[in-house]
Amino acid sequence: MIAVHRELGGANGYTATGLALVSWSNTDPTVKVELDRVPKDVRPEQFMTRMIEQVLAATSVSQHVDVRSLIERRELAVTEEDEIAELTQ
């Protein structure tokens, strides 16, 4: 059901969906995250990747420059300071 509610391009549904299973007991206060029991297409890492992609798609290329450079594995010819300078003119 988590994957079904994901909308990959329209205005309906969620931008991303994800699932993390946890377990604990009443005698041990430690919480164990059990990602190996979660299907790959709904694991937290794909959720975070999709959310980052969504933020980058919705913002100017001069915003989140460091993140864009890391994802694209190249240095961009723009800086976040360029955006600030443009807004103050």
C-alpha positions in Angstrom: 0.0 0.0 0.0 2.9 2.4 0.6 4.1 2.2 -3.0 0.5 2.5 -4.3 0.0 5.9 -2.7 3.1 7.2 -4.3 2.4 9.6 -7.2 5.3 9.8 -9.7 4.4 12.9 -11.7 0.9 14.1 -11.0 -0.7 16.2 -8.4 -2.4 13.4 -6.5 -0.8 11.2 -3.9 2.5 11.6 -2.0 5.7 12.8 -3.5 7.5 9.9 -1.8 6.7 7.1 0.5 8.9 5.0 2.7 8.9 2.4 5.5 11.2 1.5 8.3 10.5 -1.4 10.6 11.6 -1.3 14.2 11.4 -3.7 17.1 11.8 -3.4 20.8 10.8 -5.3 24.0 9.5 -4.2 27.3 12.7 -5.5 29.0 15.3 -3.9 26.7 15.1 -0.1 26.0 17.1 -0.5 22.8 15.1 0.0 19.5 16.3 -2.1 16.6 15.8 -0.8 13.0 15.2 -3.8 10.8 15.7 -2.5 7.2 16.6 -5.9 5.9 12.9 -6.9 6.2 11.7 -3.9 4.1 11.3 -4.2 0.3 14.0 -2.1 -1.5 11.4 0.1 -3.3 10.0 1.5 -0.1 13.1 1.7 2.1 14.1 5.0 3.8 17.0 5.6 1.5 14.8 5.8 -1.6 12.4 8.0 0.3 15.2 10.5 1.1 16.6 10.4 -2.4 13.1 11.2 -3.8 12.6 14.0 -1.4 15.9 15.6 -2.2 15.2 15.3 -5.9 11.8 17.0 -5.4 13.4 19.9 -3.5 16.0 20.4 -6.1 13.4 20.3 -8.9 11.3 22.9 -7.1 14.1 25.4 -6.4 16.4 27.6 -8.4 19.7 26.1 -9.5 21.4 28.7 -7.4 19.9 27.2 -4.3 21.3 24.1 -2.6 24.4 24.4 -4.8 26.6 22.1 -2.7 23.9 19.3 -2.8 23.5 19.7 -6.6 27.3 19.5 -7.1 27.5 16.3 -5.0 24.6 14.6 -6.8 25.9 15.7 -10.3 29.5 15.0 -9.3 30.7 18.2 -10.8 31.4 21.7 -9.8 28.6 24.1 -10.8 29.3 27.5 -12.3 26.9 29.2 -9.9 27.0 29.8 -6.2 24.3 30.5 -3.6 25.8 33.9 -3.2 24.7 34.6 -6.8 21.1 34.1 -5.8 21.5 36.5 -2.8 23.1 39.1 -5.0 20.3 38.8 -7.6 17.6 39.2 -4.9 19.2 42.3 -3.4 19.5 44.2 -6.7 
